[in-house]
């Protein structure tokens, strides 16, 4: 395989990665838009910012999906715990009266 073909192949891979990264950013933005609405609802309903029971159910469900998809479940759990921690932080800020 010539260098030119190799460079085009790498460029094609990178283009796909760039598209996936853009989709991930858009999905995260949509997710956080919804979770901020949940935070506002929790404040109105006087509910706690965190729901450990739901979090554990979700993590278990998503670990299973990761395994089915061939994605490292340990990585998946770390990633999701990071997202959940940020969501809880947003909910706490909303509960304290911040406008997010």
C-alpha positions, -999 to 999 in steps of 0.1 A, spaced: 0 0 0 15 33 -10 20 62 14 -7 82 -4 -33 55 1 -22 50 37 -26 88 44 -61 88 28 -71 58 49 -59 75 81 -77 107 70 -109 87 65 -107 71 99 -100 105 115 -130 120 96 -152 93 111 -138 99 146 -144 137 142 -181 130 132 -186 107 162 -170 132 185 -194 159 172 -223 136 178 -211 129 213 -209 166 221 -244 172 207 -258 142 227 -242 154 259 -256 189 253 -291 175 249 -287 152 279 -276 181 301 -304 203 288 -329 176 300 -311 170 333 -311 207 341 -349 206 336 -350 177 360 -330 197 385 -355 226 382 -384 202 387 -367 186 417 -364 221 433 -401 229 426 -411 195 440 -387 198 470 -369 166 460 -332 158 468 -307 167 441 -293 131 440 -311 98 438 -285 71 446 -310 42 440 -317 53 405 -280 60 398 -270 25 407 -299 10 386 -288 31 357 -251 23 361 -259 -15 362 -281 -12 331 -255 7 312 -227 -16 323 -247 -44 307 -252 -24 275 -215 -17 274 -207 -54 277 -232 -63 250 -216 -36 228 -180 -47 233 -172 -16 253 -151 -19 285 -176 -18 313 -151 -3 337 -144 26 314 -182 30 308 -189 31 346 -161 57 351 -174 78 323 -210 76 335 -201 83 371 -184 114 359 -215 125 341 -238 117 370 -215 137 394 -218 167 371 -256 163 369 -258 162 407 -236 192 409 -260 211 386 -290 199 406 -273 212 438 -266 245 422 -302 248 410 -315 238 445 -294 266 459 -312 291 436 -287 294 407 -301 298 373 -285 273 349 
